[in-house]
Amino acid sequence: MLTLTQAQDKRKQLVEEGYCIVDDVLDQEFLAELRQVTARIRAEEKQSHSAVKYHGTLIEPAFRDPVYARLIAWQPSLDLLAVMGFGDVRWEGSMYLISKLPFGPPLYWHQDWGWWNHPVSSEARPMQVFFSYYLADTTVENGCLRVIPGSHLRRFDLHDKLLIGPGHVDWTKDEKAEGVNEAMLLDHPAAVDVPAKSGSLVMADARLLHSTRANQTPEHRPLVLVWYFLDFDRFPAEIKEACKIEYTFRPPNWWTGDVGDAVKPLVVQGERTGAAIAGTRVPGVHLRRSGEQTGDDGE
Ligand SMILES: O=C(O)CCC(=O)C(=O)O
C-alpha cells in the first residue's frame, strides 16, 4: 500500500497527465491464477483475429470464471483508490481480455469518453478510468501502452485527425476498425511509452489519447482491462441516468452462487429518476486547446 504522500502524487499524475502506474498491486499467487484462467479462455475462444487485429483479442471474460469477480473487487485496488482520495467507485460493467498477438500491429490512437457533449468533460477530475493489469511485463518490444499526457484535458492536433463519431472507429461497435486511418497509427511527438511490470496497475482516464506499440516478439502480451467510474455520487444526474440504462446485469450476465457478492456494491443500479443524456465520443467545445477559455463549462 502506498503512503499518503505517494498516493497523492499518483492522484496528481492521474489528474494532470491522465494516467499513473502503481506497482505490485496483484500478488504472485493471484497473478498466476489470472494467467492460467486467461490463457484457458483465450484458447477456448473462437474469435477471429482478423476482426480485432489491432487489439489482438477483445474477449469479455468477466462472467466466465470466478477469478474475474475477485479482480473487479480486488481489495488492494479499491484501497488504493480510497487512499488516492476517490470515493463511490463503481464497476462500469465491462472487462476485456486483450491479448496482443505475436508480431501483432500497434493499437491505433483513440480515447474512450462517451459524454463529450456534457460540460463536465472539461473538468480535471477523473470520472471514468480503465485499470490495465498486464499479465506479462510489457516493453516497447512487446507492445506496451502509449499515451499522450494531458490529452484528456487539452486538444492536440491528433484529436482532429481521429475518425470518431458517425462512421467512426468505435471498437466496441466496429470491431473490424475499418475506419482506422494513417494518422491513427502514426508516431506522435508528444507520445510517451508506458511499460509496466506484470502485477502493476496502469490506471488511465477514459479521455486520454492512448495506443500501443506493435508486438515484435513471438509471445502473446496478455492484458485484462477493467473499467470503473470514480466518485459516481458526484456524476451529473443525466450521465448517471445514462449509466443506469447501459449497465444492467441479469443472468447469464452474472456469476453463479455467491461468487459475485463482493462486486454487488460496485454495480451501477437504482430506479430511473430522470432523463438520460445521449452521449457522444466526439470531443467538442469542452475539449479546449491550450490556453483557450470557452466559458462554456460553468466556471
Ligand atoms: O492493449 C493495450 O495495452 C491497451 C488497450 C486499451 O487501452 C484499449 O483498448 O483502449
The ligand as a Gaussian input file, in Angstrom:
#p B3LYP/6-31G(d) Opt

LIG

0 1
 O       -3.679000      -3.259000     -25.331000
 C       -3.356000      -2.345000     -24.591000
 O       -2.291000      -2.319000     -23.974000
 C       -4.280000      -1.158000     -24.384000
 C       -5.692000      -1.415000     -24.748000
 C       -6.538000      -0.235000     -24.473000
 O       -6.246000       0.571000     -23.658000
 C       -7.764000      -0.058000     -25.240000
 O       -8.133000      -0.950000     -25.986000
 O       -8.404000       1.001000     -25.095000

